[in-house]
C-alpha cells in the first residue's frame, strides 16, 4: 500500500462505531504524511473495538519532498489511536517499522502503535518487529520511539479519561528498543499490569504469558 494519507494494510481510517475482529494484514505500507500502521492507519473516532487481529506488514515512510518527511505516527499495527471508548485487545504485530530521514514535526514510532491518546485502551498486545529511526532529533524535538508505543496519552478524551497500555510486551532483542513506550505524557497516559520487554526466548516461553 502506498498513499499520501492515512495508510493501513486493512483500513486507512476507522470511524465511529466500528468493530474489527479476527482480521490480519500482510505486505508493505509506504507513507509520506499523517499516520501509517500495518493493519490500520488511524483510529480516529469514538466507540471502536479491534480484537483478535494481527499484522505482519512492514511500515516505512518516504519523504514527501527531497528534504522533508511529514509522517506523524507509525506503528506495526496502528499508526494513530484516539477516541472515547476505543479498545484494541488480544492483537499483535511482527513487521518492521521505520521512519525516513529528515523527519519534521512531532513524530511517534512504536512497534505496535505510534500514538495512543484521548482515553483509548490497548490491552494484551505484543510486537516483535524492528523499530528503526535514522535520526534521533527533528525540528520540534525528540522523536518518541518505543518497543510497543511511541507516545502514550498525548491528550485527554472528553470525559478526562487517561489512555492506558495494559498487560502487553515486546521483543527487546528484535525491536532493538530498551523501553516499551517512548514517551508517557504526564497525567494523560498510564501503563497498567505487566508492560515489559522480553528476550526472544522469553517471548516463546512462559514469560510471555505470566
N, C-alpha and C positions, 0 to 999 in steps of 0.2 A: 504494500500500500504506500503510495506517495501522494502527499496532499499538502496544501498550504494552510489548511485549517486544522481543527482537532482531528487527530488521526488515531484509529484503533483497528486491530485485526478483525474484530466483530462489529463494533459500534463506534461511530465517531463521537456523538454526544448522546447521553441518556437524559431524557427529560422526566418530568413529574409522573409519579405513579407507574414506574416501570419496574418489572421484575425480570431478572435474568438468572436462569438456573441450568445446571448441567450443560454448560457451554464451554467451548475452547477455541483457541486460535493458534495458527502456525504461520511461519513466513517471516517477513521483514517489514517493519514500519519505518518509513523515512519521512521526516517532518522538517519544516522550516520555521513555523511560528506557532504560538499558543501551546497546546498540550498534546502529548503523544503517549500512548500506552499499548502494551502488547495485545490486550483484549479490548479495552475501551479507552478512547481519548480523554473524555471528560464526563464525570457525573456532575451535572450542573443544575440540579433542581431537587425538589423535596420528595420524600416517600419513595425511595428507590432501594430495592433489595437485590443484591447479587450474591448467589450462593453456589457452592459446589462446582466451581468453574476454574479453568486454568489457561495459561498461555505459555507457549514455547517460543513465541516470536521475539526476534531481536528488534530493538528500538534504537534508531540512530537519528541524529539531527544533522541537517545540512544547512549551510549558510544561505540566507535569502539574498545577500549581496556578497561582493568579494570580501567585505570587511566586517560583516555583521551576521550574528545568529540570534534570532529573536525568540527561540523556544523558551517558554517559561517553566514548564514542568514536564518531566519524563519519568515513566516508571515501567517496569517489566510487565505489570498487569494493567495499571491505570495511571494516566498522567495526572489529572486533577480530580479530587474527590471532595465535594462540598454540597451540603444541603441538610435541611431538617429531616430527621428520621431516615437517614441514609445508613445502610448496613452492608458491608462486604464481609462474607463469612465463609470459612472452610474452602479456601481457594489458594492457588499458588502460581508462581511464575518461575521459569527456568531460563529465559532468554537474556542475552547481554543488553545492557543499556548504556548508551554513550552520548556525550554532548560534544558538539563541534567546537573548533577554535573560535576565539573572539566572541564568546557569548556576551550578550548585552542585557542588562536589567537583572531583576531578581530571579535567580534560577534555582530550581529544586529538582534533585535527581535521586531516585530510590530504586532499589532492586525490585520492589513490589509497586510502590506508588510514589509519584513525585511530591504531591502536596495533598494533605488531608486537613480540611478545615470545616467551619460552620456547623460544628456539633456532630460530624459524621463519626461512625464507629467502624473500625476494621478489626476483625477478631478471627483468631485461629487461621492465620495465613503464613506462608513461608516463601522465601525467594532464594535462588541459588545462582543466578546469572552474574557475570562480571559487571561491576558498575564502574564506568570509565568517565573521567573528565580530563580533557587535555590541558586545561588551565584551571588554576585554583582561585583566581580573583577576576571579577568582572567590574563593569563601570559603577555598579551600585554597592559593591562589597563582596563578601564571601559567597561562593556558590555552596548551597546546602546539599550535602551528599550523605546518604545513609544506606546501610545494607538492606533495610526494609523500606524506609520512608525518608524523603529529603527534608521536608518541613511538616511538622505536626502542630496543628492549632493556630494557623495564621490569623484566624478571626473567630468570634462567637457566632452562633446562629441567633435567630430572632428571640429565642427563649433564654439566651445566655448559657446554653449547654456547651460544655467543652468537647473537643474532639478527642477520641480515645483510640489507642492502639493496644490490643489486649491479646495475651497468650499467643504470641507469634514469634517466629525465629527465622534466622537466615544462616547460610553457609559462609562463615567468616573467611574461609580459605578461597573459595571460588569467586565470591564477590570482591574480595580483597579490600574489605572495609572493616574498621575496628569498632564502629558504633552502629546500632540498629537505626537510629534517627540522626539526621544531620543537624537539625535544629528543632527544639521544642519551644514554642512561643510561651512566654511566662503567663500563667493563669488561663491560657487558652487551650492547651493540649496536655495530655497525660498518658503515660504508659501504665497499664494495669495487668495484674497477674504476672506471668513469666514472659518477658520480652528479652530475647537474648540471641547472641551469635553462637553457633556450634561449629565444630570441625566437620569435615566431610564424613568421617567415620561416625561421629556422633549423630549426624543427620540420618544416617542409615540404621542407627541402633535405637536403644530405648531412650536416649537423651532427647530425641525429637518428640516423644510423646509423654514424657514425665513432667 
